[in-house]
Amino acid sequence: ADATLSAIGCAGGGSYQSTTLRLAADGDLDVTRLSSYTSNDTSVAVLQDDGYTVRVLGVGPGSATISAYGNVASVAVTVEDAVVTPELVARVVTSLDAAGAAQSF
């Protein structure tokens, strides 16, 4: 699926959202780490590879295409200047072990 990354409102300036890149073969076989990736417009989106995951980072408004090596797959990325206000979401973490159950908020 194509991706849209928006600006995030931050005190002292803004930054753009990012998303994790995943390349699958035969439906669900993750082959992300077996390829290299390029952006056709690094003024819009760049790639960050930490050795475990590959992330697409928005760096400026516009459209870019992220392609896997040899153009075997590609995804269109749109980066918008529209500001998204960050929102905190409460999450409940539950752990179960031999000693019992615990929840933290």
C-alpha positions as MATLAB code, in Angstrom:
seq = 'ADATLSAIGCAGGGSYQSTTLRLAADGDLDVTRLSSYTSNDTSVAVLQDDGYTVRVLGVGPGSATISAYGNVASVAVTVEDAVVTPELVARVVTSLDAAGAAQSF';
ca = [
       0.000    0.000    0.000;
       1.142    3.521   -0.659;
       2.091    5.691    2.322;
       1.347    9.273    3.371;
       3.657   10.904    5.917;
       2.592   14.171    7.581;
       4.455   16.803    9.564;
       4.378   16.359   13.337;
       3.912   19.531   15.406;
       6.868   19.859   17.804;
       7.948   22.696   20.070;
      10.878   24.484   18.462;
      10.220   23.131   14.981;
       8.634   20.221   13.204;
       9.625   16.899   11.798;
       7.973   14.393    9.509;
       6.569   10.972   10.242;
       8.321    7.767    9.251;
       7.181    4.255    8.454;
       8.801    0.829    8.488;
       9.453   -0.765    5.107;
       8.601   -4.453    4.641;
       9.162   -6.567    1.537;
       7.270   -9.877    1.428;
       7.452  -12.775   -1.011;
       4.796  -15.448   -1.493;
       2.381  -13.434    0.623;
       3.998  -13.544    4.064;
       7.689  -14.479    3.764;
       9.585  -11.408    5.018;
      12.564  -10.770    2.694;
      13.124   -7.124    3.663;
      16.749   -7.695    4.790;
      17.614   -9.492    1.519;
      17.355   -6.352   -0.616;
      18.627   -2.798   -0.767;
      16.374    0.210   -1.356;
      16.532    3.604   -3.026;
      14.459    6.779   -3.027;
      14.021    8.573   -6.340;
      13.814   11.946   -4.497;
      15.901   12.305   -1.338;
      14.578   15.840   -0.780;
      11.202   14.197   -0.001;
      12.000   10.807    1.587;
      15.179    9.039    2.678;
      15.876    5.537    3.938;
      17.317    4.643    7.329;
      18.689    1.126    7.782;
      19.816    0.213   11.292;
      20.680   -3.386   10.407;
      17.365   -4.696   11.746;
      14.668   -2.562   10.147;
      14.450   -0.256    7.156;
      12.524    2.990    7.737;
      11.301    5.574    5.244;
      11.689    9.070    6.730;
       9.853   12.088    5.391;
      12.227   15.062    5.009;
      10.205   17.524    2.907;
       6.846   17.893    1.177;
       6.283   16.127   -2.145;
       6.146   12.647   -3.647;
       8.835    9.995   -3.959;
       9.051    6.367   -5.032;
      10.907    3.883   -2.851;
      12.205    0.930   -4.884;
      13.724   -2.405   -3.963;
      16.925   -3.465   -5.752;
      16.294   -4.180   -9.435;
      12.852   -2.537   -9.218;
      11.259   -5.824   -8.109;
       8.880   -3.790   -5.925;
       8.137   -0.134   -5.251;
       5.898    2.041   -3.111;
       4.766    5.631   -3.625;
       5.302    7.920   -0.641;
       3.632   11.313   -0.233;
       4.961   13.728    2.384;
       2.537   16.472    3.392;
       3.156   19.763    5.165;
      -0.151   19.396    7.042;
       0.715   19.376   10.743;
      -0.480   16.474   12.872;
      -0.608   17.176   16.615;
       0.928   14.311   18.607;
      -1.497   12.506   20.891;
      -0.687   10.232   23.815;
      -2.595    6.968   23.938;
      -2.901    5.069   27.225;
      -1.899    1.433   26.972;
      -2.247   -1.413   29.441;
       0.634   -3.885   29.641;
      -0.207   -7.298   31.063;
       2.387   -9.871   32.052;
       1.757  -13.453   33.075;
       4.268  -15.788   34.667;
       4.446  -18.551   37.299;
       4.348  -15.945   40.090;
       1.068  -14.444   38.877;
      -0.342  -11.712   36.684;
       0.483   -7.999   36.688;
      -0.881   -5.008   34.850;
       0.776   -1.634   34.438;
      -0.733    1.513   32.981;
];
